[in-house]
Amino acid sequence: MSSASPTGTQVHLQSGDVSAQIAQVGASLRSLRIGDVDLVTPYALDIPTPSCSGVVLAPWPNRVRDGLWDDRGTARQLALTEPRFRNASHGLLRFSAYEIEQTDAAATLSATIVPQTGYPYLIETSVTYLLTDAGIEVVHVLTNRSAEPAPVALGTHPFVTIGDVDPRDLVLRVPAQTAFVTDERMLPTGTRPADAALRDGIRLGDTTLDTGFTDLARDEDGLVRTTLTAPDGRRLALWQGEGFDFVQVYTATNYPGQDLAVAIEPMTAPADALNSGLGIRRLASDESWTLRWGITLG
């Protein structure tokens, strides 16, 4: 481990040619490499996490309109953490410093969501990062320690790449049938058919996205795979296990040190889910929910 960063203690994992770095603040996956090839878009150690890079998003991902939601007849008002659009954004743990347990090839980071303005529930959370031969597997556990059922959802925000290739030349494939339509505040107003070009593959340099998707196709092993393919045929896959039925894809032109970066964000619920109910799970008292996703290069 090392510290002296705005993102807290840095956890370093190594197994053979695979290495990763996890930031304590937000339990953020800030680096993943196989050999000398980056699979997660890096950023400097001396700056805060840019664009929510790699951060765990709980107990909701994305946005809540006006920070206001109906909790079974009780109006709840969350703090507005995205003032420009007047939204509550990306949950309650984005700036939390997690507790850390580590071995050489794995680390578990834990944080508790305490009852607070707009969210009166006590939720224990953990995220385990485990290196594999081909990349990394990530396991989240949410446990409701409230006396009452608690509404929860989860997402994460990794920026991915194949680091020895110009990002503009990577081909993105999103196995989705449905895309969300959003307004000027990036809040959903409906759905439309997802562009077939995304299922076939589109060059990153030829598209601009900040779009949520659902109706995701799962492979025979039950996993959803959103992929980036290099001109030489190497393929990065971000896979999503059971419960992750949504994905957000965001192309950024303001990521530090990068002309173009792409976030592929597995989510259990889309934007404004605390209002729509879409993808929200109510955990009974002491009930846990386990979720898995990961990144591979092949």
C-alpha positions in Angstrom: 0.0 0.0 0.0 1.0 3.6 -0.4 -0.6 6.9 0.5 -0.1 10.7 0.0 -2.8 11.1 -2.7 -6.1 13.0 -2.8 -7.6 9.5 -3.4 -6.2 8.1 -0.2 -4.2 5.0 0.4 -3.3 3.2 -2.8 -3.6 -0.6 -2.9 -1.3 -2.4 -5.3 -2.1 -6.0 -6.5 0.2 -8.3 -8.5 -0.3 -11.8 -9.9 2.2 -12.8 -12.6 1.9 -10.3 -15.5 -1.4 -8.8 -14.1 -1.3 -5.8 -11.8 -3.9 -3.4 -10.5 -4.1 -0.3 -8.3 -7.2 0.5 -6.2 -7.8 3.9 -4.6 -9.2 4.0 -1.0 -11.5 6.9 -1.8 -14.5 5.6 -3.7 -12.9 2.1 -3.8 -11.9 3.1 -7.3 -10.2 0.8 -9.8 -7.6 3.3 -11.0 -5.2 0.9 -12.8 -5.3 -2.5 -14.4 -2.4 -3.8 -16.6 -1.3 -7.0 -18.3 2.4 -6.7 -18.8 2.9 -3.1 -20.0 -0.5 -2.7 -21.5 -3.1 -0.6 -19.6 -6.7 -1.9 -19.5 -7.9 0.9 -17.4 -7.3 4.5 -18.4 -4.7 5.9 -16.0 -4.6 9.3 -14.3 -2.0 11.1 -12.2 -1.6 10.2 -8.5 -1.6 13.8 -7.3 -5.2 14.7 -8.6 -8.7 13.8 -7.3 -10.5 11.1 -9.2 -11.5 12.6 -12.6 -15.0 12.0 -14.0 -15.8 9.5 -11.2 -13.2 7.1 -12.8 -13.5 3.6 -11.4 -15.7 4.6 -8.4 -18.3 2.4 -6.8 -21.8 3.9 -7.1 -24.2 3.0 -4.2 -27.0 2.9 -3.2 -27.8 4.2 -6.6 -25.9 4.9 -9.8 -26.3 7.8 -12.1 -28.8 10.6 -11.3 -31.9 11.3 -9.2 -34.0 14.2 -10.6 -33.9 17.1 -8.2 -32.6 14.7 -5.6 -36.2 14.0 -4.8 -37.8 10.6 -4.6 -40.9 8.9 -3.2 -40.1 6.2 -0.6 -43.4 4.3 -0.4 -45.4 7.5 0.2 -42.7 9.4 2.1 -40.9 12.2 0.2 -37.1 12.1 0.5 -34.8 14.9 -0.4 -31.2 14.0 -1.2 -28.4 16.5 -1.3 -27.9 17.9 -4.8 -24.4 16.8 -5.7 -24.6 17.7 -9.4 -25.5 21.4 -9.0 -25.2 22.2 -12.8 -28.1 19.8 -13.5 -29.8 20.0 -10.0 -29.5 16.3 -9.5 -28.3 13.9 -6.8 -25.5 12.0 -8.6 -23.8 8.6 -8.2 -24.8 7.6 -4.7 -23.4 8.3 -1.3 -19.9 6.7 -1.3 -18.1 8.5 -4.0 -15.9 10.4 -1.6 -15.8 7.9 1.2 -12.5 6.4 2.4 -13.0 2.6 2.6 -11.4 0.2 5.1 -8.9 -2.1 3.4 -7.9 -5.8 3.7 -5.3 -7.0 1.2 -3.4 -10.0 0.0 -0.9 -10.0 -2.9 -3.6 -10.7 -5.6 -6.8 -9.5 -3.9 -8.2 -6.7 -1.8 -11.5 -6.1 -0.1 -12.6 -2.6 0.6 -15.6 -1.9 2.9 -17.7 1.1 3.7 -21.0 1.7 5.4 -23.8 3.9 4.1 -25.2 5.6 7.2 -28.7 7.1 7.5 -28.5 10.7 6.3 -30.4 13.4 4.5 -32.7 11.8 2.0 -31.7 8.2 2.7 -32.6 6.9 6.1 -31.1 3.4 5.7 -28.0 1.6 7.1 -26.2 -0.4 4.4 -23.0 -2.3 4.8 -21.0 -2.5 1.5 -17.9 -4.3 0.4 -16.1 -4.7 -2.9 -13.4 -7.3 -3.6 -10.9 -7.0 -6.4 -9.4 -10.3 -7.4 -6.7 -10.6 -10.1 -7.2 -13.4 -12.7 -4.9 -14.7 -15.5 -6.8 -12.5 -18.0 -7.6 -9.5 -15.9 -9.8 -8.9 -12.9 -13.0 -10.1 -11.2 -14.9 -7.7 -8.9 -17.4 -8.8 -6.3 -19.8 -6.4 -4.5 -21.9 -7.3 -1.4 -24.6 -5.0 -0.1 -26.2 -5.9 3.3 -29.2 -4.0 4.8 -28.7 -3.4 8.5 -31.8 -1.3 8.9 -34.9 -2.5 10.6 -37.0 -1.8 7.5 -36.6 -3.0 3.9 -34.1 -0.7 2.1 -34.1 0.3 -1.6 -30.7 -0.2 -3.2 -29.0 -0.3 -6.6 -25.3 -0.3 -7.5 -23.0 0.6 -10.4 -19.4 1.3 -11.0 -17.6 3.7 -13.4 -14.4 2.2 -14.9 -12.7 3.9 -17.9 -11.3 1.1 -20.1 -8.8 1.0 -22.9 -6.1 -1.1 -24.7 -3.3 1.2 -23.8 -0.9 0.7 -26.7 -3.6 1.5 -29.2 -5.0 5.0 -30.1 -8.4 5.0 -28.4 -10.0 6.4 -31.6 -9.1 3.1 -33.4 -10.8 0.8 -30.9 -14.1 -0.7 -32.0 -16.8 -0.6 -29.4 -19.6 -3.3 -29.3 -22.6 -2.9 -27.0 -24.9 -6.0 -27.0 -28.1 -3.9 -26.3 -31.5 -3.8 -27.9 -32.8 -0.7 -26.0 -31.3 2.7 -25.3 -32.6 5.4 -22.9 -33.5 8.8 -24.2 -32.5 11.7 -22.0 -33.3 15.4 -21.6 -30.9 18.3 -21.2 -30.3 17.3 -17.5 -29.2 13.7 -18.6 -32.4 12.3 -17.1 -34.4 9.6 -18.9 -37.6 10.6 -20.7 -38.2 7.3 -22.5 -36.5 4.6 -24.5 -35.7 3.9 -28.2 -34.2 0.9 -30.1 -30.4 0.9 -29.6 -28.4 1.6 -32.8 -27.6 -1.6 -34.6 -24.2 -0.2 -35.4 -23.3 -0.5 -31.8 -24.1 -4.2 -31.8 -22.1 -4.7 -34.9 -19.2 -2.5 -33.7 -18.4 1.1 -34.2 -15.0 2.9 -34.1 -14.7 5.0 -30.9 -13.4 7.9 -32.9 -16.6 8.0 -34.9 -19.1 8.2 -32.1 -20.1 10.3 -29.0 -22.0 8.6 -26.2 -23.4 9.3 -22.8 -26.1 6.7 -23.0 -27.7 4.1 -20.9 -28.7 0.7 -22.4 -30.8 -2.3 -21.4 -32.3 -5.4 -22.9 -28.7 -6.7 -22.9 -27.8 -10.0 -24.6 -26.1 -12.5 -22.4 -23.7 -15.1 -23.7 -24.1 -18.9 -23.0 -22.3 -18.5 -19.7 -24.9 -15.9 -18.6 -22.6 -12.9 -18.8 -23.1 -9.7 -20.7 -20.0 -8.6 -22.5 -19.4 -5.1 -23.8 -16.1 -5.0 -25.8 -13.3 -2.9 -27.2 -11.4 -4.5 -30.1 -8.0 -3.4 -31.3 -7.0 -3.4 -35.0 -4.8 -6.4 -34.3 -7.7 -8.5 -33.0 -7.1 -8.2 -29.2 -10.4 -7.8 -27.4 -11.1 -6.2 -24.0 -14.4 -7.4 -22.5 -16.1 -5.8 -19.6 -18.5 -8.6 -18.4 -21.5 -8.2 -16.1 -23.0 -11.0 -14.1 -26.6 -11.6 -12.8 -28.3 -8.5 -11.6 -26.3 -6.1 -13.8 -29.1 -5.6 -16.4 -28.0 -2.1 -17.5 -24.9 -0.5 -18.8 -23.9 3.2 -19.4 -21.3 4.1 -22.0 -19.7 7.5 -21.8 -17.1 8.9 -24.2 -15.1 11.7 -22.6 -12.8 14.3 -24.3 -11.8 16.0 -21.1 -10.1 13.0 -19.3 -6.7 14.1 -18.0 -3.9 13.3 -20.5 -6.3 11.7 -23.0 -7.9 13.1 -26.2 -10.6 10.4 -25.9 -11.6 8.0 -23.1 -14.5 5.7 -22.7 -16.3 4.5 -19.5 -18.3 1.3 -19.6 -20.4 1.3 -16.5 -22.2 -1.8 -15.3 -25.3 -0.9 -13.4 -28.2 -2.7 -11.7 -30.5 0.2 -12.3 -30.6 3.2 -14.8 -30.7 6.9 -14.1 -33.5 8.1 -11.8 -34.3 4.6 -10.7 -35.3 5.7 -7.2 -38.3 7.4 -8.9 -39.1 4.9 -11.7 -38.4 1.8 -9.5 -36.7 0.2 -12.5 -33.9 -2.1 -11.3 -34.3 -1.1 -7.7 -34.1 -4.0 -5.2 -35.6 -3.7 -1.7 -33.4 -5.7 0.7 -35.1 -7.1 3.8 -33.5 -6.4 7.2 -30.1 -8.3 7.3 -30.5 -9.5 3.7 -27.4 -9.4 1.4 -27.1 -9.0 -2.3 -23.9 -10.2 -4.2 -23.0 -8.9 -7.6 -20.1 -9.7 -10.0 -18.4 -8.1 -13.0 -14.9 -8.0 -14.4 -12.5 -7.1 -17.2 -10.6 -9.5 -19.4 -8.2 -9.2 -22.4 -8.1 -11.9 -25.0 
